[in-house]
Amino acid sequence: MNGNTVIAKILKAEGVEWITAYPEQKLIDKVAMEGIRPIIVRQERVGVNMADGFSRINNGNKIGVFTMQRGPGAENAFGGVAQAFADSVPIILLPGGSPADRFRIHPGFDSVDHYGGVTKVNAHLNQVERIPALMRHAFSQLKHGRLGPALLEIPDDVGTTEYPHDSLDYQPVQKYRSGADPDQVADLVGALLRASCPVLTAGQGILYAEATAELVELAELINLPVLTSLAGKSAFPENHPMALGTGSHTHTQMAAHFLEKTDFFLGVGTSLTNFSFNPPVPKGIPVAQSTNCAEDVNKDHPIDYGAIGDAKLVLRQIIEEVKRQIGSQGRPDQNGVAGEIREVQKAFMAEWGPRLASDEVPISPYRVFRELASEVDIANSIVTHDSGYPRDQLVPFWQPVTPRGYIGWGKSTQLGYGLGLALGAKLASPDKQVINIMGDAAFGMAGLDIETAVRAEIGTVTIILNNGVMTHYHAHMPYATKHWGSNKFTGNYARVAEGLGAHAERVETPDQIRPAIRKALEVSQSGRPSVLEMITKEEENVPKYW
């Protein structure tokens, strides 16, 4: 067996069932021979995004894989890898590489040189004998600490070189977890219980640790309000009495109200990085942080209480310490926190409810979200968004109730990213209804991969909010907009999707929304993707309270 066969066998041993790819890459045939399904995409970035969505939904327990040819394939994939790196998503990239006699010779593009800034692991498979050790190390790094992409460049000559052993002795990598120092947990819990209005922010570390049950138990034990970061959205059920929703670039009024009021701030599974898609960390109060990435402690904020470890294990430690300090019955809701959340939520919906119920033509995007929520089984759905206003409008109002019922993202905000995420998510959870909401600009970036979904029988639903413009960009280029219409787009995207083989429908009035969604959901169950083009207004009003 040659080097490519060794790689294919290792992928099979690690539980890889499919890979996305764009030829020419000799590894594709070798993985197919091992029973791994290759899915050929229309552009490399979407292939990376599909691997990304698959890894997210599996919480890194199964890893998405993308392979591409050396040179232009690796060049085209860069943006998708940069996005996965920004959002700390574990995926494996297997680009082809130059043979030894052409390595690092201009104008060749050598991935190991250029991908260093957007990968956690970046290795050149320079000898066929080293392949098992390097892949073992890569898979191990994909399961521990700060997550991120691993890139293993396969030189053409190494991929075709015979492996010097008759058999391959490779065991799948295990994941190891650790808890926090018990004394530090005790100090943290003591401060938490002394606070009159503590607030917990949940990041995506909760999702990767599969710690939602522990988070809910803690919230109920001491009536602790919980909000999430954008990447952590769905880590806590948003129909729960202690749910404040998401604190992001846009956010709920409940999140803003309690962040302004709180006297103790606890972040779990979050870096607490100063970034527009994370909740702000309040000033002048005690701040506590639990993370498995020690490098994030005291990065942007002074931390008064810390607990380094896996979110699931640390939350269990916190729960048991709470019981030790105040008893197994926990603490009653003496301050009426649940009622206060309900009152703020009522005020929030009184302000925004009219938009959600609007009969405007062109359609309000908020009306689309309301009708969608009425038609889908939210507990058995996965919803994601694209960058910009589709994200900003959707995040505060969509209320996931199960972990990974929503894929929140945005640290790189590349247009078109949501489509690949949705396709990968559907492959990870074929029994779930997977829905991607994107704007017309985003469809222009990635829309041809609807054909990939058709060909691969990936039954997703894509909703395009088509308002014919790049929303709010008139403010960024007023002269170009006035004189050249530079903020405008045109096109009939339903016709494009139909031509690619999808079920497609163009929706122009509010009364058409619900029947169109119902039909799209029905069609998608057969494995045929659906695309709904909603003709919407340019809606610049979004919820912001800080």
N, C-alpha and C positions, 0 to 999 in steps of 0.2 A: 504494500500500500504506500502511496505517496503522501506528501505533506497535506494536500487538500483532503484526502481521505481521512487522515488522522484528525484534522479539524472537524470534519463532518461527524466522525464517530464520537468525538468529545461533546459536540453539540447535542447529539442524540442521548448520550449518557447524562447530560445536564437537563434533560427533559424538554429540549426544544422540539416543537411540533411543526413549526413553519417559520420561514424567513421571508422578508421582503428583499427584493433584489432588482438591479437593473444591469443587464449584461453590457459588455462581455466580461464574464468572471467564471473561471473554470470550477470554482467551488460550487456553483449552482447545481451542476450535474451530480457532483459527489454527494451533496446533502440529499438530493432527490433519491439517489440509490440507497440511502440510509432510511428512507421512509419519511423524510422531512419535506413538507410541501413548500415549494418555492412560489411566491406570489410576485409577479413582475408588475411594477408600477409604471406610471407614465412620466414621473419625474422623481429624482432621487430624494428630494426633501420630503415629499409625502411618504416615501418608504421609511425614512427615519422616523417621521411623525407617527406612523402606524406602529413601529416597534415601541416607541415611547408610550402610546396609549395602552398597548398590551401590558407593558411592565407596570404602569400605574395601577390598572385594574387588578392585577395580580399582586400588588404591593411588593413587587420585587421578588416574590417567591418563584415566579417564572419570568424569564428575561427575554425581551424582544431583541431580535437580531436583524441587522441589515448588512448586505454585502453589495459592493459596487466595484466597477472596474477602476484601475489606476488612472490617474490623470483626470480627465474631465468628470468621471463619475464621482471621484472624491471631492473635486472642486464644487460640484453642484450640491453635494450633500452637506456642505459646511454649515449652512444656516440652520438646518434642522438639528444638528448636533449642538450648535451654540445654544439653541432654545432648551434642549434637554439638559445641558450643563447648567444653565441659569436656573432652571426649575429643579435641579438635583434629581434627575431621573436616571435609574440604572438601565442602560442598554449596551449592546455590543455592536461595534462597527468592525467589519472585516473587509477593508479595501484591498484591492490588488496593489502590488508594489513593483518598483523597478528591479530588474535582476541586478546582481552584484556589480556587474561591469557598467551599469548605467545609473547607479544610485547616486543621488545628489549631483547630477550633471544637468545644467541648465539646457533647455527649459522644462525639464521634467518636474512634475508636482509630486513630491514625496510626502505622504500624509503624516508620517511620524514627525516631520519637521514643522508642519504647518498647523497641526491640530493640538499642539501642546497646551494652548491656553483654554481649550474648551473640552478637555477630557480629564477624567480622574486618573485613568491608566492609559499610557501611550507607549506601545512597544513595537519594535521591529522584529519580526520573526526571522532572524538572520540565519538560523540553523534548524533543520528539520527535527533534530534531536531535542531541541528546546521547546517545541510546540506544547507538549503536555504541561510542562512546568509554567510556562508563560500564561497559558489559558487557565490553569488552576489558580494562579495568582490573580488574574483578571476577574474571574468569577467570585473569588473571595472578596476582592475589593468592592464588587458590586453589591455585596450583602452587609457591609460593615461601615460604620462611621458615616461621614457625609457622602451621600450617594451621588452618582454621576456616570457619564458614559465611559466605556472602556474601548479603546481602539487598538486593534492588533493588525498591523500591516503585513500582508502576505506577499513577499517578493515572488515574481513569476517563477524563478528557478527553484526557490525553496518549496513552492506549492507542488511542483512536479518532481521533486527529488524523492527517491525511495527512502522510506523510514527504515532504520537499520535493525529493527527488532521484528520478530514474527508476529507478536501480539502486542496489544495496547493495554497497559495496566493503568487505568484511570478510574478514580472514584469521585463521584459528584461532591462538590464543596458543601460543607455544612455551614449554617449560620449560628454564630455564638452571640449570646446576649448577656448583659450584666446589669445589676441594679446599682443603686446609689449608696453612699455612706449613710448608715442608719442614724448617726448623730446629726448629720446635716439635714436629713429628712425630718427629724424631730424638731430641729430649730425652725425649719420652714413651716411645718404644720403649726407650731406654737404661734408664729407670727400670723399665719393665715387665720387661725381661730380667734386671735385678739382683734382682728379687723372687724369693723362694723359693716363695711360694704366691699368685700373682696370681689374681684373679677378675674376669670381665667380666660386666656386666649389660647386656642388650640391651633397648632400648625399641622403641616402634613406629616410630621413625625408620628402623630396619633394614627394616621391611616397606615403608614408603613409598618408600625408596630402592632396593628390590628387591636387597638386599645380603646375602641369606642365604648364597649361595655363597661370598662373600668372608669372611663370619663363620666358616663351617665351615672354610675353608682356613686362616685364622689359628689357630683352635682346634687344628687338627691339626698345624700347623707347630711350635707350641711347647707342645702339650699343656695348653691353657688351659681351665679349667672355665668354663662359661657358664650363667648363669641369665637369666630374662627377667622384665620387669615384667608386670603383668596385660595391659596394652594391647599389649605386645610378644610375648605368648604366641603361639607358632608361628613366630617369627623364627629359631629354632634348633631342629632336629629333636630331640625329647625321647627318641628311641631311640639317640642318639649317645653314645659312651662318655664324652664330656666334658660331657654335659647334666646340669644340676643341677635342672631343672624350673623352676617359676615361684615367684618370691618376691613374695607379695602379702599381702592380709589373712589368707588361709590360704596354706600353702606346704609345700614338701617338707622333709623332714629333711636332705636333701643340701644344699639352699640354705642352711639355717641353719648346718649344720656348717662349710661353707666360708666363709661370711661371718664367722663367729666366728674362723676360723683365718687368714684372708687377711692378707697384709702389703702388698698393692697392689690398689687397687680402680679399675677402669676402667669407665665408663659410656659406651655408644655408642648414639646415637639416642634418648637419654632426657634429660629435664629434670633428673633427680635431685631432684625436688621432694619435700619431706617430706610424704608422703601414704600412707594405709594400703594403697593398692593398688600402691605401688612398694616395691621392696626397701629396707631401711634402709641408709644409707651408714655404714660402720664409722668409728669415731673413732680418732684417734691414728695413722693410717697415711697414706701418700701417696694422694691421690685425683686421678684423671685423668678428663677428660670430652671427648667429641667430640659436637658437636651442630651443627645448622644454624641454631639459634636463639641468637644471641649473648646475648640478654637472660636466658637461663637460667644463664649462667656466673656462679658465685659467688652465686647467688640464695639458696640455703639452706645451702650448704656451701662452705668455702674450697677452691678448686681449685689443685692444685699443677702440673698439666700440662693444657693445653687444646689442642684442635684444632678450629677452626671450619670446617665444610664438610659437604657431602653425605656421608652415611654410606658409600655404596658407594665413592666416590672416596677418602675418608679411610682406609677399611679397606684399600684397595689400596695406598695410600701406606704404611700401617703394615706390611703384608706385605712390600713391597719393601724397606723400611728394616730389618726384621728380617733378611731375607736378606743385606742389605749388611753388617749388624753381626756376624752369626754364621754366615753361609753359607746357601746355598739348601737344604741338608738340614734346616735348622731345629734343634730341640732335642729330644733323646730324652726319654722319660718316666722320668727318673732317680729322681724322687721317688715313682713308683708312683701317680700321680694317678688313672688309670683304675681301678686296683684299689681304691683308697680310696673312690671314688665307688660302686663296686659293693658294697662292704661296708656303707656307710651306707645304700644303697638296700635291701639285704637286711634290715637292722634296721628300716627304715621300713616295709617290706611285712610283716615279721613282726608289727609292731604293728597295722597297719591291714588286713592281708589277711583276718582273720576277719570283718570287717564287709563286705568286698567279696564274701565267699562265704556270707554269712548266709542262713539259711533262715527267718528270722523272719517272722511274720505279725502285724500289718501289715508290709509289705515294707520292708527297709532301702533307702534311696535309693542307698547304695553298691552294693548288689547290682544295681540297675537299670543303673548305669554299667558294671559288669563285663560284664553280658549284652549291653549295647549295643556295647561294644568288640569282643565276640566275633562280632557279626553284621555290622558295617559294614566297608567297606574304608576304613580311616582315611586312607590316602594320597589317596583320592578323595572325601573328605567334608569338609564345613564344619560345625562344631558351635559353637553359642553357648549361652548360659545366660541366666537372668534374675537379677534382683537378690536379695540375701539368701542364704539357706542353699543354694538350688540352685547358686549361684555358688561359695560357700565349700566345698561338698562336692565339686564337680566339678573345680575348678581343679587341685588337687594330683595328681589321678589320671588325668585325660585327657591322653594323650601325642600331640599332633599331630606329624606328621613332614614336612609340607609347609607352605610359607608360606601364611598365611591359611587353613590348615586349621582354625583356631579363631579366633573373634572374641571377644577378651577386652575387657571394658569395666567401668566402675564408678565413674568420677569424679563422676557425679551420681546413679547408682543408682536411676533411676526404674523402678518396677514396670511390667511390660508391654513394656519396650523391646525385649526379645529377639525377640519375634514379628515386628515390623517389620524388624529387622535380618536375620532369616532369609529373609523374603520378598524383600528387596532383594538379598541374597547369591545367592539362587537365580536371580534375573533376571540377575545378573552372571555366574554360572557355571551355566548350565542343565544341564550334564553332570555336575555334582557332586551328591552326596547331601547335602542341607542339613537339619540337625536342630537344633531349638530345645528347650531344657529349661527349664521354668518351674514355679513353684509355683501353687497354687490362687488365691492372692491376686493374682498377676500375670495369670492368665487372666481374672480378674474385671475387670482394667483394660483389656485389649486383645482379649479372646477373640472378639468379634464380627467382627474382621477375618479370622478363618478363612474367613468368607464371601467376603471379597475374594480370598483365595487360590483358593477354589473357582471363583469367577466368572472370574478372570484365568488360571486353569489353572496355578497356581504350586505344583508338587508338592513341598512340604516335609513334614517329619515333626515334629510337636509332641508332646513328652512332658510331661505334667502330673504333677508329684509332689504328689498330693492327700493331705495328712495332716489336713485339717479344721481346722487352726489356723494362726495366724501364729506360726511357730516362735520360741520363746524370749520372745515378747512378754508372757507371764505375768510375767516378771521386771520388765518395764517398767510394768505396770499390775496389780499383784497384787490389789488390792481389787476393781477392776472385773472382773478375771477370775474371782475367787472368787464374787462376788455377782451378776454379770451375764453371765458367759461371754463377755466382750468380746474375747477372743482367738480365738473360734471362727468358722468359716465352714461353710456346708453347700452341697450341690449335687451333681448328677450331670452332670459336664462332658462326658462322652462323649455323653450324650443331646443336650446343647446342640450339640456339634460335628456330630453326625449330623443334627440339624435344620437346620444351616447348609449341609449338603451334603457334608461331609467323610466319609471313611472313619473310623470311630471304634470304639474297643474299650476296655472297662473291665477292668483287670487287678488281681486281688486276691491271688494267691499267686505265689511265686517261679517255680514250674514253668510258669506262663503267660507269663512275660516274654518269653522268647526267641521262641516262635512268634508272639506278637503283634508283636514288632519285625520279624520276618521278613516278615510279611504287610503291615505298614505300609510297609516299604521297597519291596516289590513294587508296591503300589498307587500309591505316589508317583511311580513311574517313568512312569506314564501321564498325569501332570499333575494328578492329583487329590490334594489334601493329605490327610494322615492325622493323627489325633489319638489318642494313647494316654493314658488316664487310669490312672496307677499309684496304687493305694491304699497309701500308705506310712506309716511311723511318724514321730513327731516326733523327729528325730535332731538333737541339739544338739552332739554331739561332732564337732569338726572339727580338722584338723591345724594346730597353732600351736606354734612352737618359739622364737619371740622375743617 
